[in-house]
Amino acid sequence: MLIEGAVTLRRVFNYLSVAVVMTLILSGCQNSSQEETKQHSETKHAETKHIQLSEQDKDELKQKLLKIADEYGQDQHKAVTNRYFSRNEQMEGDGYAISDDGEIQITDHDKPGRKHFNIHNVVGLTMYQGKHNQGGYDERAQDLNNIQGYSSVAKMDKPITKYLFADNGKVYEYQFKPNSEPSLSTGFATKDYNGKDPNLKPNEKFTVSKDKILNKKWKMLLSEYK
């Protein structure tokens, strides 16, 4: 009886030991998973961190980016202008665009205001095959209006691309197909006081640009204002 009791106790002890070891292993895996999740969340947050910019900062960034875009346009044989957006004067709300990451505020008239948008555009550009300009900044485009669009400066049988350089460090783009005849307001819409859409939403959705040069240059410029 004593021997049988000892064997039984030994078995119980072995079972308890195995249970303790398994508990420790599972606990360790859970902690590791939680740590990985936390790190992933922190990394994602860091990637989408927005920078607070003053109006002076925005003006400086615009001028710096225009110089970069001028050189880029010359290298790529594309004309460049900062005339990328216009709105109907009767529409008083904030202009915005739609992207894969959500709505991007284009203009701030406090209707509904900055806080209603997670992403805010800092600088916008349009690139196209120029009629008069082989590449670089296109002075002729400064007088464009929303009615005529880009027809007086761009070859309309070629793609036209609008770029948005946002405060989250990303560059968004939308390329209009040849002969689609986009205007300055194409790709955008306006909100009302309550953040609603009194008109139709934009038909175009901006995507994160795959242009490595523009992405790299924009991140470098923004890093100066952190």
N, C-alpha and C positions, 0 to 999 in steps of 0.2 A: 504493500500500500504506500509506504514511504517513497519507494522508487517511482511508482506510478505518479504520485503527487509531484515529485521533483520534475519528472518529464513534462507533466502538464504545465507547471509553472514556467519551465524553460520555454515551452512553446508559446505561452502567453507573452513572455518577455520578448521573444523574437518577433511576434506579431506587432507588439507595441513599438519596437525599434523600427520596424519597416514603416509603420504608420507615421512615426515621427519624421523619418527621413523623407517620405513622400510629401508630407505637409511642408517641410522646409523647401523642398524642390519647387513645389507649386507656388509657394509664397515668393520665392526668388524670381520665378518666371513672371508672376503677376507684377512685381515691382519693376522688373526690367521692361515689361510691356508698357506700364504707366510712364516710365521715364522716357521711353522712345516716343510715346504719344505726346508727352510734354515738350520734348525737344522739337518734334515735328511742328507742333503748334507755335512754339516760339520762333522757329525758323520761318514759318509761313507768315507770321505777324511781322517779322523783321523785313521780309521781302515786300510787303504791301504797306509798310509804314509811310504815312504821308508827311510831307514837309510843310510847315507853316511859312508862307512867303508874304512879304509886304508888297505893295504896288511897285515900289522902287526895285525890289528884287525881281519882280516879274518883268519889268522893263529892261533890266540888265540882262536877264536870261534871254529875252526876246532878241536883243541886239547881238548877243554872243551866238545864239543859235542861227540867226540869219547869216552871219559870217560863215559859220560851218556849212549851212545849207547851200550858200553860194558856191563854195568850193566843191561840195558834194555834187551839186547840179552840173558844174563844169566837167567834173570827172565822168559823170553818168550821161552827159549830153542831154540833160533835162532842164527845162526852165522852172524857176521856183518863185513863188509869191506867198506873202503872208495874208493875202486876201482869200480866206477860206470859208468865211461865215458871214451871213447877213440875215437880218430878220425883218419881218413886216413891222413897220413903225406902229401899226395899230395893236400889235401884240406886245404887251408890257411885261410878260413873265420872263423867267430865266430860260435862256436857250440851253438845250441839252442834246446829247447824243446817246445812243444805245451801244453797249459793248458786251463782250463775253463776261466781263467782270461787273456788269451793272451799268447804271446810268452815269454819264459824265457831264458835270455842269460846264457849260461853255461860257455863258455870261451870267453875272450876278446882279440882279435888280431887286434882290431881297423878296422875290415872289416865286417860289416860296423861300429862297435863301440858301446860303452855303450849307447849313446844317442838314438839309434834306438830301444832300448828295454825299456819297462815300468817296467819289473821285471827282477831282476838279482839274479842268484843262488849264495849262499855263501858257502854252504857245501852240498855234496852229499853222500849218503850211499846206500848200497845194503844189504838186509837181505834175508836169505835163511836157509833151513835145511841143516846143514853141514854134510859132509861125515866123517870128522875127528874131528869136533868140536861140542860139545853138546850145546854150546851157548856162546855168547860174541864175542870179537874181534878175527878175524881169521887171524893169521899171514901168513898162507899158501897162502892167496889170494893176497898178495902183488906182487907176480910174475906173475899174470895173464896177458895174452895178448888177443887181440881182436879176434884172430882166434880160440883159444880154448874155449873162453867164461868162463863160471863158471863150466864146466863139471868136472874139477879136484877137486873141493872143495865142490860143492853143489849136493844134491840129485835132479836130474833133473825131477823126477816124482812128485816133490813137487813145489808149487808156489815160485817164486822169485820176490821180491819187490824192486823197486828202489825208493828212497826218495830224494826230493829236498828241502833244507831249504833256503828259499828265503829272500831277503832284505825287503819284505813287511810284514814280520812277520808270513807268512803262511808256512805250510809244505805241499808239494805236493807229491803224490805217484802214481805209476803205478805198478800193480801186473800182472806179466806174468803167464800165465796158465801153469800147469804141462806139461813137455815134449815140450814146445815151444822153448827151447834152446836159450834164449837171449844171445847176446854177450855184450861186454862193450859199443859198439856204438849203440846198439838197443834202440830205444826210442828218438834218437837225429838225427839232420841233421846240415848242415853248410850253412852259408850265403856267398854271395860274396861281393865285394866292395860296391855295390849299395843296399845292403839289400835284394837282390833277392835270389831265391832258384835255384842254378844251377843244383841241383839234386832233387829227390823226397822229399817231406816233410815227417816228421815222421808219421808212421802209428798209433802210440800210442799217446793218449792224457792223460796227467797227470791231476789228480783231487785233490782237497783239501782233505788232509788226515783226516779221522774221528778218528784217534788215539788221544785220549785226553791227554795221557801222553806225547807223542812227541810234540804235539802242545803247551802244557803248558811249557815244558822244553825249547823249542825254544824261546818262547816269553820272558821267564825269562832271558835267555842268552842275547837276543838282547836288552832288557831294560837296560842293563849295559852300553850300548854304545850310548844311546840317549844324 
